[in-house]
């Protein structure tokens, strides 16, 4: 249903479609009850629906999100209003607010003053032309890390990555701000020392979001099959071009990697993965035995 008005010149001006909230709410409640086998308050659904519409979220988006996560309806409306007001007041869109809350419902449990304080601090932490609030709005886990901790981690990473590369690196690998630093450093050094690659390569993919075992397995499968040639970028800055892109090596599905990157079979890669797990377990056992031996020697 669409409505029209007549301007002073007599022309017909098209207005936004009128949304029948009651009708759409009733349909949404029916879908939720059929899906979950439980009762839902039509009034509660209607109030949240109105609130999200006021934030500029489209009806279809609201309905799809609530159907996917009906537990969002269990939070009091005043919590939704306080959290939304804090986030919109710091420059986030209504759609981003909904997406962030859906990803991290803990946001609704934060006190309004605490949330505003966190958002403002994130906004004031910069990496190049960007700020951490922009990154957190895409990766809500960052809201729950003390801003001082995030600032220290960025300082450490900035010592290894040029500003331009750091911005791309963080957008592709936001986990480097929350994961154990030692774990991150081991992955960085493997890609750098063993694979022979530099910061721009790491920044251009999501390699650091994967485990060290995944990185080793993908690299070693190519290396042992003769597909990967370790580049020497000091002698030949284009020597990395002989190999597949790091994103294809690390970010692709197992099937794509085995068939298209390694040009081998799924079965060969599956067998190799199992072998790498065994190798890792043997190395860990050896390290444990060495540690035990050292402790025994200290005792005597």
Secondary structure as UniProt FT lines:
FT   STRAND          4..6
FT   TURN            8..9
FT   STRAND          12..14
FT   HELIX           21..36
FT   HELIX           42..54
FT   TURN            55..56
FT   HELIX           59..68
FT   HELIX           70..74
FT   HELIX           77..89
FT   TURN            90..91
FT   HELIX           94..103
FT   HELIX           105..109
FT   HELIX           112..123
FT   STRAND          126..127
FT   TURN            128..129
FT   STRAND          130..131
FT   HELIX           132..138
FT   HELIX           140..144
FT   HELIX           147..158
FT   TURN            159..160
FT   HELIX           163..172
FT   HELIX           174..177
FT   HELIX           181..189
FT   HELIX           190..194
FT   HELIX           199..203
FT   HELIX           207..209
FT   HELIX           212..224
FT   TURN            225..226
FT   TURN            233..235
FT   TURN            237..238
FT   HELIX           239..242
FT   HELIX           246..250
FT   HELIX           254..256
FT   HELIX           257..261
FT   HELIX           266..299
//
